[in-house]
Amino acid sequence: MDDASNGPILWFQKLHTKKLQFNDNTFTTFNGSLLSEFLEIHKLYVERNELVFLNASGLHSVIELILTANNMFEIPNFCADEAGRSLVPKLSHLDMTDNAIRKLRPRSFKCLHNLTHLTLDKNRLMVLENRIVSSLTNLESLSISWIPHLSVIKPGAFNCSSLQNLRFVHHGFRFDKEKNNKGKHLFNPSELFVNTQSLMELDLTNSYMAKDPGIFRQMLYPISNVTKLILQATHIASLPEGLFQEMPFLETLNLKGNKITTWNQSVFENLKSLRKLYLDGNYIRVINESSFPIQLLHSLKELDISHNEFWCTCAQKWFVDYCRSSNISKILTHWPNLYSCGYPEDKKHLQLVDYKPTDADC
């Protein structure tokens, strides 16, 4: 904030406010010390400016700091001194979406002792370095998404014992390649989540999951406390056996928009906590008696297998009979409208609810 802004700021100091917005201006710098006389600014928004530098002095009461859509190329300095005292001791939410940040270091987040929510979407990162969020001992939620040029994740990048929610989506990261064509390591599956033992929600939408079931298991095995796992549109063709059994608290599993056709009957066994299962938009052809354990069908609250081109052949007889004889239609999302036949040709577009093969037919 330049000197021309001082007049309005001095006027604002006479007001009592808990929220200040300086959006849609052309600030290149923002001097927080000009707000130092405000005792109760809880929310500060400086969005859609041309901000490059922020002086965090004077922001001692700020709880939410929103700096989206600016030109900042690094995280501001939030330290008051070398001893680690914070300029923003109450800050719990920091959002720096859509800036020009190219690199994060372990010291980038020093002095943010009470930060619980951090959003870094739409920046220009190419590498996630080791231990970048390890100093954030109260961090609960981290979003690093929509980063198209991200190609390397160092082994300890996500190390954070307090982290509960990780949103790492829409970047197309290749978890199916441990090394690039020059032999450089892109990520280490066994160490990726090894120190995120508190993780309860993980979203990896629109990445490339490992085709090798061993690497797939290795990567997700440490997150045993997870309750919500989203692997939507991650190019999965087969599901590793035994993986989900290592997640005893798993309540929601989203496998939407993948390439899954079938799976071993043990994949969904003993998932006692699972209540929502999404398999819509895959390549599933047949649901039969061994597709889902009957105990799971009784405990689920939502099951979505819509938008699959089902085969209306005798192999499907068990499922359509079960739909008519049980209460499963109450948990089937979008039933019956989005469940139709894709084969054979003479039954194409026929809804499954109207496919009624008899014992004699089969």
C-alpha positions as CSV (number, residue, x, y, z in Angstrom):
1,M,0.0,0.0,0.0
2,D,1.6,3.3,-1.1
3,D,1.5,6.7,0.6
4,A,-1.5,7.7,-1.4
5,S,-3.5,5.1,0.6
6,N,-2.6,6.5,4.0
7,G,-5.5,8.9,4.1
8,P,-8.2,6.2,3.8
9,I,-6.4,4.0,6.3
10,L,-6.1,6.7,8.9
11,W,-9.9,7.3,8.5
12,F,-10.6,3.6,8.8
13,Q,-8.7,3.6,12.1
14,K,-11.5,5.5,13.7
15,L,-13.9,2.6,13.0
16,H,-14.4,-0.6,14.9
17,T,-14.6,-3.5,12.4
18,K,-13.8,-7.2,12.4
19,K,-13.6,-7.5,8.6
20,L,-11.7,-5.4,6.1
21,Q,-11.6,-5.9,2.3
22,F,-9.2,-4.2,-0.2
23,N,-10.3,-6.2,-3.2
24,D,-10.0,-5.2,-6.9
25,N,-7.4,-2.5,-6.6
26,T,-3.9,-2.1,-8.0
27,F,-1.9,-2.5,-4.8
28,T,1.6,-3.9,-5.4
29,T,2.6,-3.6,-1.7
30,F,0.4,-3.8,1.4
31,N,1.8,-2.3,4.6
32,G,-0.1,-4.0,7.5
33,S,1.5,-1.7,10.1
34,L,-0.9,1.0,8.9
35,L,-3.7,-1.2,10.5
36,S,-1.9,-1.6,13.8
37,E,-4.4,0.5,15.8
38,F,-7.2,-1.8,14.8
39,L,-7.7,-4.1,17.8
40,E,-10.3,-6.5,16.3
41,I,-9.6,-7.2,12.6
42,H,-10.4,-10.9,12.3
43,K,-10.8,-11.2,8.6
44,L,-8.6,-9.3,6.0
45,Y,-9.1,-9.7,2.3
46,V,-6.7,-8.4,-0.3
47,E,-7.9,-10.1,-3.4
48,R,-7.5,-9.5,-7.2
49,N,-4.8,-6.8,-6.8
50,E,-1.2,-6.8,-8.2
51,L,0.2,-7.5,-4.8
52,V,3.9,-8.6,-4.7
53,F,4.9,-7.7,-1.1
54,L,2.9,-7.8,2.2
55,N,4.3,-6.4,5.5
56,A,2.5,-8.5,8.2
57,S,3.2,-6.0,11.0
58,G,0.0,-4.7,12.5
59,L,-2.0,-7.9,11.7
60,H,-1.8,-9.2,15.2
61,S,-5.6,-9.8,15.5
62,V,-6.1,-11.3,12.0
63,I,-7.6,-14.8,12.0
64,E,-8.3,-15.2,8.3
65,L,-6.0,-13.7,5.7
66,I,-7.1,-14.1,2.1
67,L,-4.6,-13.0,-0.6
68,T,-6.0,-14.7,-3.7
69,A,-5.4,-13.7,-7.3
70,N,-2.2,-11.5,-6.8
71,N,1.4,-11.7,-8.0
72,M,3.1,-12.8,-4.9
73,F,6.1,-15.1,-5.7
74,E,6.8,-16.2,-2.1
75,I,5.1,-16.6,1.3
76,P,5.3,-13.4,3.3
77,N,7.5,-13.2,6.3
78,F,5.3,-13.7,9.4
79,C,8.1,-13.6,12.0
80,A,8.6,-10.6,14.4
81,D,12.2,-11.6,15.2
82,E,14.8,-14.3,15.0
83,A,13.5,-15.9,18.1
84,G,10.3,-17.0,16.3
85,R,7.7,-14.6,17.7
86,S,4.8,-14.3,15.3
87,L,3.4,-11.1,13.8
88,V,0.1,-13.0,13.3
89,P,-0.3,-15.1,16.5
90,K,-4.0,-15.6,15.9
91,L,-3.8,-16.5,12.2
92,S,-5.6,-19.8,11.5
93,H,-6.6,-19.5,7.8
94,L,-4.2,-18.4,5.0
95,D,-5.4,-18.5,1.4
96,M,-2.8,-17.7,-1.3
97,T,-4.7,-19.2,-4.3
98,D,-3.7,-18.0,-7.8
99,N,-0.4,-16.3,-7.1
100,A,3.0,-16.7,-8.6
101,I,4.7,-18.9,-5.9
102,R,7.4,-21.0,-7.6
103,K,9.1,-22.6,-4.5
104,L,8.3,-23.5,-1.0
105,R,10.9,-24.1,1.7
106,P,10.6,-25.4,5.3
107,R,11.2,-21.9,6.5
108,S,8.4,-20.5,4.3
109,F,5.8,-21.1,7.0
110,K,7.8,-20.1,10.1
111,C,6.0,-18.3,12.9
112,L,2.6,-19.5,11.9
113,H,2.1,-21.3,15.2
114,N,-1.8,-21.5,15.1
115,L,-2.4,-22.0,11.4
116,T,-5.0,-24.7,10.8
117,H,-6.0,-24.1,7.2
118,L,-3.6,-23.5,4.3
119,T,-4.6,-23.1,0.6
120,L,-2.0,-22.8,-2.1
121,D,-4.0,-23.7,-5.3
122,K,-3.1,-22.4,-8.7
123,N,0.5,-21.4,-8.1
124,R,3.6,-22.2,-10.2
125,L,5.2,-24.9,-8.2
126,M,7.3,-27.5,-10.0
127,V,8.7,-29.3,-7.0
128,L,7.3,-30.0,-3.5
129,E,10.4,-30.0,-1.3
130,N,10.9,-32.0,1.9
131,R,9.2,-30.9,5.1
132,I,7.6,-27.8,3.7
133,V,4.7,-27.9,6.2
134,S,6.4,-29.8,9.1
135,S,6.7,-26.6,11.2
136,L,2.9,-26.1,11.1
137,T,2.2,-28.2,14.2
138,N,-1.5,-27.3,14.3
139,L,-2.2,-27.6,10.5
140,E,-5.4,-29.5,9.9
141,S,-6.3,-28.8,6.2
142,L,-3.9,-28.4,3.2
143,S,-4.9,-27.8,-0.4
144,I,-2.3,-27.8,-3.1
145,S,-4.3,-28.2,-6.3
146,W,-4.6,-27.1,-9.9
147,I,-0.8,-27.0,-10.3
148,P,-0.2,-28.1,-13.9
149,H,3.6,-28.1,-13.9
150,L,4.2,-30.0,-10.7
151,S,6.5,-32.9,-11.5
152,V,8.4,-33.9,-8.4
153,I,7.3,-34.6,-4.8
154,K,10.1,-35.1,-2.4
155,P,9.7,-38.0,0.1
156,G,8.8,-35.8,3.2
157,A,6.8,-33.1,1.4
158,F,3.6,-33.9,3.3
159,N,5.2,-34.7,6.6
160,C,2.8,-33.1,9.2
161,S,1.6,-35.1,12.2
162,S,-1.4,-32.9,12.7
163,L,-2.7,-32.9,9.1
164,Q,-6.3,-34.2,8.8
165,N,-7.4,-33.2,5.3
166,L,-5.2,-33.1,2.2
167,R,-6.7,-31.9,-1.1
168,F,-4.2,-32.6,-3.9
169,V,-6.3,-32.5,-7.1
170,H,-6.4,-31.5,-10.7
171,H,-2.7,-31.4,-11.4
172,G,-2.3,-34.7,-13.4
173,F,0.5,-35.9,-11.2
174,R,2.0,-39.2,-12.4
175,F,1.8,-41.6,-9.4
176,D,2.2,-44.3,-12.1
177,K,5.8,-43.3,-12.7
178,E,8.4,-43.3,-9.9
179,K,11.1,-41.9,-12.3
180,N,11.1,-39.8,-15.4
181,N,12.8,-40.8,-18.6
182,K,16.1,-39.3,-17.3
183,G,16.0,-41.6,-14.3
184,K,15.1,-38.8,-11.9
185,H,12.9,-39.8,-9.0
186,L,9.4,-38.1,-9.2
187,F,8.1,-39.5,-5.8
188,N,8.7,-42.3,-3.3
189,P,5.4,-44.3,-2.8
190,S,6.5,-45.8,0.5
191,E,7.3,-42.4,2.1
192,L,4.7,-40.1,0.5
193,F,2.2,-40.4,3.4
194,V,4.3,-42.2,6.0
195,N,4.2,-39.2,8.4
196,T,0.6,-38.1,8.0
197,Q,-0.8,-40.5,10.5
198,S,-3.6,-38.2,11.5
199,L,-4.9,-37.9,7.9
200,M,-8.7,-38.5,7.8
201,E,-9.6,-37.1,4.3
202,L,-7.5,-37.5,1.2
203,D,-8.6,-36.3,-2.3
204,L,-6.4,-37.2,-5.3
205,T,-8.9,-36.4,-8.0
206,N,-7.5,-36.2,-11.5
207,S,-4.1,-37.7,-11.0
208,Y,-2.6,-40.9,-12.4
209,M,-2.7,-43.7,-9.8
210,A,-0.1,-46.5,-10.0
211,K,-1.1,-49.4,-12.2
212,D,1.1,-51.7,-10.2
213,P,-1.0,-52.9,-7.3
214,G,2.1,-53.2,-5.1
215,I,2.9,-49.5,-5.6
216,F,-0.7,-48.6,-5.1
217,R,-0.8,-50.4,-1.8
218,Q,2.6,-49.0,-0.7
219,M,1.5,-45.5,-1.4
220,L,-1.8,-45.6,0.6
221,Y,-1.0,-48.2,3.2
222,P,0.1,-45.6,5.9
223,I,-3.2,-43.7,6.0
224,S,-4.9,-46.2,8.2
225,N,-7.0,-43.6,9.9
226,V,-8.6,-42.2,6.8
227,T,-12.4,-41.8,6.8
228,K,-12.9,-40.3,3.3
229,L,-10.8,-41.4,0.3
230,I,-11.4,-39.7,-3.1
231,L,-9.7,-41.4,-6.0
232,Q,-12.0,-39.9,-8.7
233,A,-10.8,-39.9,-12.3
234,T,-7.4,-41.3,-11.4
235,H,-7.2,-43.8,-14.3
236,I,-7.6,-46.8,-12.0
237,A,-8.3,-50.0,-14.0
238,S,-8.0,-52.5,-11.2
239,L,-8.3,-52.4,-7.4
240,P,-5.6,-53.9,-5.1
241,E,-6.8,-56.6,-2.8
242,G,-6.5,-56.0,0.9
243,L,-5.9,-52.3,0.6
244,F,-9.2,-51.0,2.0
245,Q,-9.2,-53.6,4.8
246,E,-6.2,-51.6,6.2
247,M,-8.6,-48.6,6.6
248,P,-10.9,-49.7,9.4
249,F,-12.5,-46.2,9.7
250,L,-13.2,-45.7,6.0
251,E,-16.7,-44.2,5.6
252,T,-16.6,-42.8,2.1
253,L,-14.8,-44.3,-0.9
254,N,-15.1,-42.4,-4.2
255,L,-13.9,-44.3,-7.3
256,K,-15.9,-42.3,-9.8
257,G,-14.9,-41.8,-13.4
258,N,-12.2,-44.5,-13.6
259,K,-11.7,-47.5,-15.9
260,I,-12.8,-50.3,-13.5
261,T,-14.6,-53.2,-15.1
262,T,-14.4,-55.9,-12.4
263,W,-12.6,-56.7,-9.1
264,N,-11.8,-59.6,-6.9
265,Q,-14.7,-60.4,-4.5
266,S,-12.4,-59.8,-1.5
267,V,-11.8,-56.1,-2.3
268,F,-14.9,-54.9,-0.5
269,E,-15.0,-57.5,2.3
270,N,-15.0,-56.5,6.0
271,L,-15.4,-52.8,5.4
272,K,-17.5,-52.4,8.5
273,S,-17.4,-48.6,8.6
274,L,-18.1,-47.9,4.9
275,R,-21.4,-46.0,4.3
276,K,-20.9,-44.3,0.9
277,L,-19.4,-46.0,-2.2
278,Y,-19.2,-44.3,-5.6
279,L,-18.4,-46.3,-8.7
280,D,-20.3,-44.3,-11.2
281,G,-18.8,-43.6,-14.6
282,N,-16.6,-46.7,-14.8
283,Y,-16.6,-49.6,-17.3
284,I,-18.6,-51.9,-15.1
285,R,-20.6,-54.4,-17.2
286,V,-22.1,-56.9,-14.7
287,I,-23.0,-56.8,-11.0
288,N,-23.4,-60.3,-9.7
289,E,-23.7,-62.1,-6.3
290,S,-20.0,-61.8,-5.6
291,S,-19.5,-58.2,-6.5
292,F,-20.4,-56.8,-3.1
293,P,-20.6,-58.7,0.3
294,I,-24.3,-58.8,1.3
295,Q,-23.3,-57.3,4.7
296,L,-21.9,-54.3,2.9
297,L,-25.1,-53.8,0.9
298,H,-27.1,-53.9,4.1
299,S,-24.8,-51.3,5.8
300,L,-24.3,-48.8,2.9
301,K,-26.4,-45.6,2.9
302,E,-25.3,-44.6,-0.7
303,L,-24.2,-46.8,-3.5
304,D,-23.7,-45.2,-6.9
305,I,-23.0,-47.4,-9.9
306,S,-24.8,-45.3,-12.4
307,H,-23.4,-44.3,-15.8
308,N,-22.0,-47.7,-16.5
309,E,-22.9,-49.5,-19.7
310,F,-24.4,-52.6,-18.2
311,W,-24.8,-55.9,-20.2
312,C,-28.4,-57.0,-20.2
313,T,-27.6,-60.7,-20.4
314,C,-28.3,-63.6,-18.1
315,A,-25.1,-62.6,-16.2
316,Q,-27.0,-59.6,-15.0
317,K,-30.0,-61.6,-13.8
318,W,-29.0,-61.8,-10.1
319,F,-28.7,-58.0,-9.9
320,V,-31.9,-57.0,-11.5
321,D,-33.7,-59.7,-9.4
322,Y,-32.1,-58.4,-6.3
323,C,-33.1,-54.8,-7.1
324,R,-36.7,-56.0,-7.3
325,S,-36.7,-58.2,-4.2
326,S,-34.8,-56.0,-1.8
327,N,-34.5,-52.5,-0.6
328,I,-31.3,-51.8,-2.5
329,S,-33.1,-49.3,-4.7
330,K,-33.3,-47.0,-1.7
331,I,-29.5,-46.6,-1.5
332,L,-28.8,-46.7,-5.3
333,T,-28.1,-43.1,-6.3
334,H,-29.9,-42.1,-9.5
335,W,-31.9,-45.3,-9.7
336,P,-33.5,-46.2,-12.1
337,N,-33.0,-43.3,-14.6
338,L,-29.2,-43.6,-15.0
339,Y,-28.9,-47.4,-15.1
340,S,-29.3,-48.7,-18.6
341,C,-28.2,-51.4,-21.0
342,G,-25.2,-50.9,-23.2
343,Y,-25.3,-54.4,-24.7
344,P,-26.7,-56.2,-26.6
345,E,-27.6,-53.9,-29.4
346,D,-31.4,-54.8,-29.3
347,K,-31.5,-53.8,-25.6
348,K,-29.3,-50.6,-25.9
349,H,-30.8,-47.8,-23.8
350,L,-33.3,-50.0,-22.1
351,Q,-33.3,-49.2,-18.4
352,L,-32.2,-52.0,-16.1
353,V,-35.4,-51.7,-14.1
354,D,-37.2,-52.9,-17.3
355,Y,-34.9,-55.8,-18.0
356,K,-36.7,-58.9,-16.7
357,P,-35.1,-62.1,-17.7
358,T,-36.9,-65.2,-16.5
359,D,-35.4,-68.5,-15.4
360,A,-36.6,-70.0,-18.6
361,D,-34.7,-67.4,-20.6
362,C,-31.5,-68.2,-18.8
